[in-house]
Structure formats: structure tokens, C-alpha cells
Amino acid sequence: MDTDNLKVSFFPPLHQQRRVWVLDTLRRERITEIVDIGCGQGELLTALCQPAPWLGPQSHLKTRINAQDASDDGLISLFDNVLLNDSETPDLHPVHIAGLDISARALQSAAEITAPSANSFYTRWEPLELNLWHGSLDSINTVFEGTECIVATEVIEHLTDDLVAQFAPVLLGIYHPRILLMTTPSYTFNARFSPPGRSDPVGHADPTGRTDRVFRNSDHKFEWTTEEFARWCAAVSKEWGYTVEVGSVGVALEEDPWDRDKQLGGASQVAAFRRKDDSNSKRKRERRVRMMYDGVARKEPHRLVVSYQFAAHPQAGHPSGLEEITSAVLHTFEVWGESVLRVEDLWFSKDIDLLCGGWIELLIEVAEKDTRLRLQRVPGQAKGNWTVELIGGVQRRQDIWSTSRRPQHEEIEEVNMSEDGESEELDTEMSVSLYDEGIIQWGNETSQGEPTHDWVWGNGTGWATETSVWN
């Protein structure tokens, strides 16, 4: 084989694969509070700011429906039988999000792309608070203490030795989140970029001079092998009372000519730390925190630079009756001229999400209870992909052209034979007639009544306010 660098590419791009791993873990763990350490320009924060398409399947939401409504519409049965037993991976429903970075310029970019005005086209069913902080890892922010989840993606390799020494004590000790998610480049994977035995690999020499390793980025102070990363994770998890799962993401699309892919693993190493809350672990963690707290370097305190408050839509949690929702569903079938629609298509059609108050389970209840509809649950698929069938199909109106009007083919014939001026007039008359009969619709539909998908998650506004505290 020649000694040229090997082609290594990723799909989706590597940074997106890391983000997918983070988001999937947050969903499985049903995380509602996240602190993004080293948030940079806010790519992850932007994803977290996007609201879920409907309210989450949480049992406490039952209390938001008054007893009269529950009695009239059978909502207690709905939440007992549909919502509470929902086993699919939930959407994210964050309540508090925070980002920390040492770069003021990066934070300004993050503030711009996470602003309520940048997310106003979403219908937001739940309130959200987002705060951006400027400061260093080794300055303690008491707001972060006891947070549910901390994320640190591609951060630790940029830190100097003194900050690396504070990474676990601050994050796992002082802040002690329920879960810490972190990623870092795999030095082991770097061999994938060159043929075996190449003496001059392309990259950036170790800036510390401690090793002869070549790194992927000039700002990396180190890159761990898979063994080194696993040892570090095991040591700090034991020290601070956590369990840890280590893995990797990012396998090259191209097949390695030397069949090293299984041996080298993914390009980014990942670790999920989960706090142990037994009494012994708690006491040990608290004792170590007391011992080291006063010794932590106290640089300038973190400075809050932006605070955003995203308010929920006024109709969130305030559904209409099932009869009104049913009427809207039947009307949607008529307007679209379809006899089978996905649950998600119905949800995003005009006003159904608002009539349901953000609870898609109400739409499912309608599809299950009304004898004119048939719900088809698809095993293994999210409920948005289930289908609803209108029994008997759409009943086409027989009087689209009234008896006082000539048949459509005759009118078209006359249009073809008329002069230009008369032709324009008849065309206009036909268009108005078709619109009146519901064949041409405006808004989120095409002229044939087929749904478009230009909207994103509903038809309301973001209902958000923002407070800037930039100095």
C-alpha cells in the first residue's frame, strides 16, 4: 500500500454523532436540567431549546385537569391507560438549561442562536429558563450544585494540567450531578488516518513536549488512548461515588485496508457517569468535598451574561372537550381528502394541537373512542407514526357544481373557445368556485389539498421573553 494519508470520513459528521449520543442519553434518562460546560457557540444548547412537539407523558400532569373536565371527557381513563403506560423513548422536556464558557465571543454567538426570537416559530408547551455564564471551570458556581445533568463534550483535552486536576473534583464532587456526560478524542483512533508503521503521521505535535504524539487539533493539550481514558474514568468514578459506562462513537465510512476498525474503535470516546446515592457513597463524597472545597482555586466568579425565559403557550394544559377535538379531526380528513393520516399529520394540522392543550394523548383518545375512526398502533414505532383511518373514507360532495351551473367540462370548453379577456374572467370564476367547495385551501396546504411540511411543531408562537445582562 502507498504511504499517503487514508481517507476517513463520517456520516453523520462526527460532531453530530457526539450530539446524538448526548441527546439520546438525556432522553432515556428523562433529564430536565442540563448544564453545558464549555458550551462554545451553543450548538447543543440550541438543540435543547427546541421544545418537544407535545407535552410529556408525566403522571403529575393529571392534576392540571380539573375534576369536571375529567368526568365529562374520560380523561382519567386516558391518562391511566395511555399516558402512564407509554413505553416509547420520551422527547426531551427541559426546564432549566445553563451554559458556561471561558470565551466571551463564543457566548455572544450562543446568545444569538438561543434567543427566543430565534425560536419563535415553535409552539412551546412548557416553560424553559436558559442562562449563559462566563467564567472558568475552577471558579465555583453554586447555582450548578446538585444539578440533574452536566455535559462536557470535547472539553477536557483543551485544559491545562491544573484545570484537568480540578475537572472531577468540581464536576463530580462539588456539583455532584445525577449524571455527567463527557466526550473526548481517542488517540487510539488516530492510527486510522495512516497506514501501519508510518513514521511521520500528519497532525499537531504535543504542545507540552511530554510525548511524541501527534494530535488532531493544535489546542489539544493531550489525547488519551482508550486504555488511558478508561483508567481515568474508573479512578474518578470510584473516588467520587459514581458508576461509569465508557464507549465510543464515530466509525469511518471507509473500510480500513488493514481491518483495524474493531481494534481502534470510534473517533470520540464517551463516558456516562451516574451518581451512587447509597449512604456510604454520600458520606464519602460529602467528606471529600469539605476537605477540598476551600482549597479550590477561586478565580473571578462566573458572570451571568444572558438570561432567557421561554413561556409556555397560553393553551398548554388547557384542552377543549373531546367532542370539539373530534370535530376538528373529522374536518381535517374532509379538507385533505384523505381516508388515512398519521397521528403526527393530524397533530400538526390547523388548531388540533391547541385544542388538545398540548396533549397528543387526547388525539389518540379521540381516534380510539369515536366509531367513525380507527387507530392503528404500529409496534415498535413512536405514536406520531401511528395511523388513523376514517371509516368509509372521505365522502365526496355530489353537488360541487350546482344545478344552476353548467358541467365543468362544458365550462372548460367555453374557456378554450373564448377571447383572452373572457378566458381570464372564467378562469377566475372557476378558481373561486373550487375554493368555495374546499378543493383549494390556503395556509399549510397546497392547491390540491395535500399537506405541506413547511411548519415546525405547531402553529403558535414561542411565547418567550428575554433579558440581556451583557455588561
PyMOL commands that set and color helices and strands:
alter all, ss='L'
color gray80, all
select helices_A, chain A and resi 14-28+43-49+59-64+67-73+75-83+104-114+116-119+142-144+156-158+161-174+188-193+226-240+261-264+279-293+322-336+343-347+352-355+360-369+383-385+408-417+420-436
alter helices_A, ss='H'
color red, helices_A
select strands_A, chain A and resi 33-37+96-101+128-134+149-153+179-185+204-205+214-215+242-249+268-275+303-310+340-342+373-376+387-390+464-468
alter strands_A, ss='S'
color yellow, strands_A
deselect
rebuild
show_as cartoon
